[in-house]
Amino acid sequence: MNEDYLYIDNGEVIAEAVQAHEEAMAGLALKDISQGYEWIEVSYRMKNGNYINRRFDDLEREPYKEILGKVNSGEYARNNDVFFNVEDPSKLLRIEISAPGGTVTVEEASSFIEEYQRAMLGVDEDIPANIPNGGEPLLNGVAEFEQSYYSGQASIYNPVLQKAIKGEEELAEFLGVEGSEEMYTMTLDEVDRQKFFQDYQTLTPKQFTSKYELKVLSDSQMAEIVKIVDEGKLDGRGQKVLIYSSVAENWLDAEEITISMNQEFNILGIE
């Protein structure tokens, strides 16, 4: 894989990661499971080419929301994209794409990756890569080699990926849009986009829906949205987003942990 895969060189993000690392080492994080807890793993790529990896468990969630929201920003979509960072497509054995509605296996793995990477250069997105439900992204990609296996996020806004999915599945069903019991849309013209997406990842559903004027969709409007998604009318940097209930809503227990908006609702940019 490309050496930049999963690494960010933004100085502000690095400084916050170091601070989180130092606070964890100092024992400033609480370990009360009733407050909700996380684990974080920090990997540093040093200037001399060496790597330092540290993992901290049972951390209180609240102090780390901001940095996790920044790392999960669409700004770093290419850094985190498992398909975009394949260095030698000719060595691939298998490509797999999965989402709440199913799994698609791509037969011609090498040519798919080459086309995907070319198309990704024209994809512009700032919507969070969305890793809500227990660490799994809305859309998960698998790149398998003879002696290694990589699993991570991929871009639903890439037309090559959409084409691969639509060859076997309806896009709305695959992404869990069809069958969703609750949908909202929001136009972002008059809001701070960065703050909106950060709030989506950190506020509870009640806090989020109270802060923003989301449009609640009727049954007929939800049916129209399904058609829009099936047609691939998605836009990773457009002015309109779809927010819809996810499968995690059925098993997350709000009485046990503090649920953030992105754990109960998925988000897509739509035309």
Secondary structure, 3 states (H helix, E strand, C coil): CCCCCCCCCCHHHHHHHHHHHHHHHCCCCCCCHHHCEEEEEEEEECCCCCEEEEEEEEEECHHHHHHHHHHCCHHHHHHHCCCCCCCCHHHCCEEEEEECCEEEEECCHHHHHHHHHHHHCCCCCCCCCCCCECCECCCEEEEECCCCEEEEECCCCCHHHHHHHHCCCCHHHHCCCCCCCCEEEEECCCCCHHHHHHHHHHCCHHHHHHHCCCEECCHHHHHHHHHHHHCCCECCCCCEEEEEECHHHHCCCCCCCCCCHHHHEEEEEEC
